[in-house]
Amino acid sequence: MKPAMVLCGILAALDTLGVIGRIVANGFSTSLIAQAIVSRLIFYGSLKVHQSSKQ
């Protein structure tokens, strides 16, 4: 094993971990955004139902 090959292997492993981490982070943030949108829609929906039931 040459030092250069070892270094390349380590860099490749780190790069792969970085890509996986980015995918996980993107998935996490999109799910958070989706949860915020859904909760807001539910909130507005319940407000509308509440207003229409008062009339």
VMD Tcl script that builds the backbone (N, CA, C; Angstrom):
set m [mol new atoms 165]
animate dup $m
set s [atomselect $m all]
$s set {name element resname resid chain x y z} {
  {N N MET 1 A 0.857 -1.200 0.000}
  {CA C MET 1 A 0.000 0.000 0.000}
  {C C MET 1 A 0.892 1.248 0.000}
  {N N LYS 2 A 0.757 2.053 -1.018}
  {CA C LYS 2 A 1.484 3.319 -1.068}
  {C C LYS 2 A 0.719 4.377 -0.270}
  {N N PRO 3 A 1.418 5.303 0.331}
  {CA C PRO 3 A 0.749 6.369 1.094}
  {C C PRO 3 A -0.271 7.126 0.250}
  {N N ALA 4 A 0.023 7.341 -1.036}
  {CA C ALA 4 A -0.904 8.065 -1.901}
  {C C ALA 4 A -2.206 7.293 -2.074}
  {N N MET 5 A -2.078 5.960 -2.217}
  {CA C MET 5 A -3.283 5.135 -2.372}
  {C C MET 5 A -4.124 5.165 -1.099}
  {N N VAL 6 A -3.465 5.097 0.040}
  {CA C VAL 6 A -4.166 5.143 1.327}
  {C C VAL 6 A -4.902 6.478 1.452}
  {N N LEU 7 A -4.206 7.561 1.082}
  {CA C LEU 7 A -4.802 8.892 1.160}
  {C C LEU 7 A -6.021 8.989 0.248}
  {N N CYS 8 A -5.896 8.456 -0.965}
  {CA C CYS 8 A -7.021 8.475 -1.911}
  {C C CYS 8 A -8.207 7.683 -1.352}
  {N N GLY 9 A -7.914 6.548 -0.745}
  {CA C GLY 9 A -8.972 5.733 -0.155}
  {C C GLY 9 A -9.689 6.468 0.966}
  {N N ILE 10 A -8.918 7.142 1.813}
  {CA C ILE 10 A -9.510 7.912 2.918}
  {C C ILE 10 A -10.359 9.049 2.374}
  {N N LEU 11 A -9.832 9.758 1.366}
  {CA C LEU 11 A -10.580 10.868 0.768}
  {C C LEU 11 A -11.872 10.377 0.116}
  {N N ALA 12 A -11.796 9.229 -0.565}
  {CA C ALA 12 A -12.989 8.665 -1.203}
  {C C ALA 12 A -14.034 8.293 -0.156}
  {N N ALA 13 A -13.593 7.699 0.954}
  {CA C ALA 13 A -14.507 7.322 2.035}
  {C C ALA 13 A -15.162 8.563 2.641}
  {N N LEU 14 A -14.356 9.605 2.872}
  {CA C LEU 14 A -14.883 10.854 3.434}
  {C C LEU 14 A -15.879 11.492 2.472}
  {N N ASP 15 A -15.555 11.454 1.173}
  {CA C ASP 15 A -16.441 12.027 0.163}
  {C C ASP 15 A -17.775 11.289 0.151}
  {N N THR 16 A -17.718 9.959 0.230}
  {CA C THR 16 A -18.943 9.153 0.255}
  {C C THR 16 A -19.780 9.482 1.485}
  {N N LEU 17 A -19.110 9.593 2.635}
  {CA C LEU 17 A -19.818 9.952 3.869}
  {C C LEU 17 A -20.456 11.333 3.739}
  {N N GLY 18 A -19.725 12.264 3.113}
  {CA C GLY 18 A -20.252 13.615 2.927}
  {C C GLY 18 A -21.491 13.617 2.054}
  {N N VAL 19 A -21.457 12.811 0.979}
  {CA C VAL 19 A -22.613 12.727 0.081}
  {C C VAL 19 A -23.808 12.140 0.816}
  {N N ILE 20 A -23.580 11.053 1.566}
  {CA C ILE 20 A -24.661 10.429 2.342}
  {C C ILE 20 A -25.215 11.431 3.353}
  {N N GLY 21 A -24.314 12.131 4.031}
  {CA C GLY 21 A -24.741 13.126 5.017}
  {C C GLY 21 A -25.580 14.221 4.386}
  {N N ARG 22 A -25.181 14.638 3.171}
  {CA C ARG 22 A -25.927 15.701 2.479}
  {C C ARG 22 A -27.322 15.215 2.104}
  {N N ILE 23 A -27.406 13.965 1.625}
  {CA C ILE 23 A -28.714 13.397 1.258}
  {C C ILE 23 A -29.608 13.323 2.495}
  {N N VAL 24 A -29.037 12.844 3.604}
  {CA C VAL 24 A -29.803 12.730 4.851}
  {C C VAL 24 A -30.257 14.110 5.325}
  {N N ALA 25 A -29.334 15.084 5.271}
  {CA C ALA 25 A -29.670 16.437 5.710}
  {C C ALA 25 A -30.761 17.048 4.825}
  {N N ASN 26 A -30.662 16.832 3.511}
  {CA C ASN 26 A -31.682 17.350 2.589}
  {C C ASN 26 A -33.031 16.695 2.873}
  {N N GLY 27 A -33.016 15.386 3.068}
  {CA C GLY 27 A -34.257 14.681 3.378}
  {C C GLY 27 A -34.865 15.188 4.674}
  {N N PHE 28 A -34.013 15.445 5.663}
  {CA C PHE 28 A -34.479 15.928 6.961}
  {C C PHE 28 A -35.103 17.310 6.828}
  {N N SER 29 A -34.427 18.215 6.102}
  {CA C SER 29 A -34.941 19.581 5.968}
  {C C SER 29 A -36.225 19.607 5.145}
  {N N THR 30 A -36.307 18.777 4.094}
  {CA C THR 30 A -37.532 18.765 3.288}
  {C C THR 30 A -38.689 18.200 4.101}
  {N N SER 31 A -38.422 17.197 4.954}
  {CA C SER 31 A -39.499 16.655 5.778}
  {C C SER 31 A -39.948 17.691 6.811}
  {N N LEU 32 A -39.009 18.495 7.326}
  {CA C LEU 32 A -39.367 19.560 8.265}
  {C C LEU 32 A -40.234 20.605 7.575}
  {N N ILE 33 A -39.861 20.975 6.332}
  {CA C ILE 33 A -40.644 21.949 5.567}
  {C C ILE 33 A -42.037 21.392 5.305}
  {N N ALA 34 A -42.098 20.117 4.921}
  {CA C ALA 34 A -43.385 19.481 4.653}
  {C C ALA 34 A -44.257 19.475 5.911}
  {N N GLN 35 A -43.654 19.173 7.065}
  {CA C GLN 35 A -44.407 19.168 8.323}
  {C C GLN 35 A -44.947 20.562 8.634}
  {N N ALA 36 A -44.128 21.595 8.381}
  {CA C ALA 36 A -44.556 22.967 8.649}
  {C C ALA 36 A -45.726 23.342 7.742}
  {N N ILE 37 A -45.638 22.969 6.462}
  {CA C ILE 37 A -46.711 23.279 5.510}
  {C C ILE 37 A -47.998 22.557 5.914}
  {N N VAL 38 A -47.871 21.267 6.237}
  {CA C VAL 38 A -49.048 20.478 6.618}
  {C C VAL 38 A -49.700 21.042 7.872}
  {N N SER 39 A -48.889 21.376 8.878}
  {CA C SER 39 A -49.455 21.902 10.125}
  {C C SER 39 A -50.138 23.249 9.886}
  {N N ARG 40 A -49.560 24.060 8.981}
  {CA C ARG 40 A -50.168 25.341 8.667}
  {C C ARG 40 A -51.499 25.155 7.934}
  {N N LEU 41 A -51.520 24.200 7.008}
  {CA C LEU 41 A -52.761 23.912 6.276}
  {C C LEU 41 A -53.844 23.430 7.235}
  {N N ILE 42 A -53.477 22.566 8.165}
  {CA C ILE 42 A -54.439 22.071 9.154}
  {C C ILE 42 A -54.946 23.228 10.011}
  {N N PHE 43 A -54.035 24.127 10.395}
  {CA C PHE 43 A -54.391 25.280 11.223}
  {C C PHE 43 A -55.380 26.175 10.479}
  {N N TYR 44 A -55.067 26.524 9.203}
  {CA C TYR 44 A -55.964 27.374 8.419}
  {C C TYR 44 A -57.292 26.669 8.159}
  {N N GLY 45 A -57.236 25.375 7.901}
  {CA C GLY 45 A -58.457 24.610 7.670}
  {C C GLY 45 A -59.363 24.628 8.891}
  {N N SER 46 A -58.797 24.442 10.067}
  {CA C SER 46 A -59.606 24.436 11.282}
  {C C SER 46 A -60.153 25.839 11.566}
  {N N LEU 47 A -59.396 26.881 11.223}
  {CA C LEU 47 A -59.883 28.256 11.378}
  {C C LEU 47 A -61.104 28.492 10.487}
  {N N LYS 48 A -60.993 28.043 9.235}
  {CA C LYS 48 A -62.099 28.223 8.290}
  {C C LYS 48 A -63.344 27.482 8.771}
  {N N VAL 49 A -63.152 26.257 9.221}
  {CA C VAL 49 A -64.280 25.467 9.732}
  {C C VAL 49 A -64.892 26.166 10.934}
  {N N HIS 50 A -64.049 26.689 11.807}
  {CA C HIS 50 A -64.511 27.372 13.020}
  {C C HIS 50 A -65.314 28.619 12.646}
  {N N GLN 51 A -64.821 29.409 11.680}
  {CA C GLN 51 A -65.520 30.628 11.265}
  {C C GLN 51 A -66.853 30.295 10.618}
  {N N SER 52 A -66.881 29.266 9.770}
  {CA C SER 52 A -68.121 28.933 9.068}
  {C C SER 52 A -69.144 28.321 10.032}
  {N N SER 53 A -68.682 27.657 11.085}
  {CA C SER 53 A -69.630 27.081 12.040}
  {C C SER 53 A -70.232 28.163 12.936}
  {N N LYS 54 A -69.546 29.289 13.099}
  {CA C LYS 54 A -70.077 30.381 13.917}
  {C C LYS 54 A -71.240 31.078 13.225}
  {N N GLN 55 A -71.161 31.174 11.887}
  {CA C GLN 55 A -72.199 31.907 11.153}
  {C C GLN 55 A -73.515 31.146 11.083}
}
mol reanalyze $m
mol bondsrecalc $m
mol representation Tube
mol addrep $m
